[in-house]
Amino acid sequence: GPLGGTAVADVIVGKVNPSGRLPFTYPKYANAGPIQYYHSLTQVTEAQWSFGRGLSYTTFRYGVPTITTEGVVPDAVVSTTFTIENTGSVAGKEAALLFTRRPFSVMPEAKRLRAFTKVYLTPGEKRTLTLQFPMADLCYIDDVTKGCVLDAGEYFVLVGGREASFKVPRGF
């Protein structure tokens, strides 16, 4: 609109702190095909900027996540609690993205976005957040039975460059 130039100028001079995130992965080379953020572990990808990358005039530090599961598989809910702190000198919004991964699995993706939230923090402010997702979201579709399958074993949660794991005691 007519105030678009003013909005961009406010970001450039630091009057407004940007907090957007890329909704796609930007390839490193112009002739490269599209790269999905949920690419397989065996797919070699060279990204200039990966899915979820964003810029800010401040910095944020994440604490190590702790994971709890509530309920019985397959209806269990996975809760991940972590702290986030604005370690910069200006206030800003941070989009906390929670991914899961399971190495050496038939699951097709290297990592997958499961939950997210955006939080506004002033300089030095620290907040504890909890993100949840249903354990059934970890299922994959079996080629033979065409049904949802959840393997027992260890799964990893990634948030803000930090990682923690939890175990699924029995699959379905």
N, C-alpha and C positions, 0 to 999 in steps of 0.2 A: 504494500500500500504506500501511501504518500509519506509515511514516517519510517519506512524501511531503512533509508540511509542514516537517519538519526539513531535507530536501534543498532545498526552495525557500528557506527562511530562510537556509541557508548561502550560497546564490548572492546573495541580496539584501544580506547584510551583507559580502560580499566574501571569505568564507572559502573559497569555491570559485569558480574563474574559469570562466564559461560558454564553451563552444566549439562549440555546435551551429550549424547553418546551416539556413536555410529550404529545404525541398524543393519549393517552389512560389513563384510570384510573387503577392504580395498586392495586389489592385487598390486604387487610390486612393479609389474611390467604392463605396459599398455595393451599388448597382444595376448595377455593371459585371460583365460576364461573366468567366469564368476567363481568365487570361492565361498562355499557355505560355511558358516561358523561351526556347524555340527559335522564337519568332515570326518572321515574314518581315520583310524590310527595309522593305516598304511598309506594314505594319500599324502603325497609330498606337497606342501603349500608354501609359497613365499608371499607373505602379505606385507604391504607397506604399512597398513594400519588394520588391526584386527577388529572383529565385531566387539562392540562395547567400549571402544577406546573413546576418550574424551579429553578435552583440554580445560584447564582451570587456572586462575591466578593464585590459587592456594594449594596446599597439599593436605592429604589425609592419611592417617595411619590406622590400619586395621589390627585388631587383636586376634589371637588364635581362636578359631571357632570351636564351640562345644556342641555336640550333637546328642539329641535324645530322640527316642522313638516311642510313640504312644499308640497303644492298640495292638491288635493281632493282625498278622499278615493275612490277606492282602489289603486290609482296610486300615493299616497303620498310617500314622502321620509322622513325617520326619521334621523335627524342629532344629534349627541351627541358630545358636545365640553367639553374638560376637560384639566387640566394642569397636567404635569408629571415633576417631579424634581428628579435629581440624588442627593440624600442626603448623599451618601457615599464618600469615599476618592479616589476612582479609577473610571476611565471612564468605561462605559459599555453600552450594548444594552439591551433594555427592549421590550418584546413583549406585547403590550397593547391589551388585549382580551376584547371584548364587548359581554356580554351575555344579553338575555332577559328572563324574567320569568313572569308568571301570576298566582298567587296563587288562589286556589278555582275555577279552570276552567276545562273545558273538554280538554284543551291542555294537551297532554300526558307527557310533559317533565317538570322537576323541573326547568331547565334552558337550554338555547340553545345558542351556539355561533353564532353570527350574523355578526361580522366584527372584523378585527384585523389589526395591523400594527406593525412594529418593528422600534424603534427609538434609535439612538446612542446619548448619553449624557455624557458630561465631568462632573467632580465633581462640584456641585453647579449650573449646568445649568438647566434651566427650559424652557419647551416648551409647547405651546398650540396645541392640536391635535383635529381634528374633524373626527369622523368615521360615515359613513352613511350606511343605508340599506333600501330597499323598505318595506313599511308597509305591502304589500301583503305577505312578508315572515312570518308574524305572523299568517297566515291562517292555518287551519287544514282541513283535508278532512272529510266531513260528511259521516257517514256509510250508511245512507239511500240514499241521493241524489248523493253521490260520487263527490260532488262539493266542491270548496274551500269556507270556511266559516271564516269570521273574526268577532269576537264578539266585540260589543261596550263595553267600560269600561276602567279601569286603567291597564296599563302595566308598568313593571319595567325594567330599564336598569341597569346593573351592570358592572362596569369597575374598575379594581384595588382595589377591596374590597369596593368601594363606590357605592352608589345607588341613582337613581333618577327615577321619574315616569312621565308618560304622559297618556293622555286619548285619546281613539279613540271615536269620537263623535257619530258615527253611524257605524254599522256593514254592512256586505254584505254577 
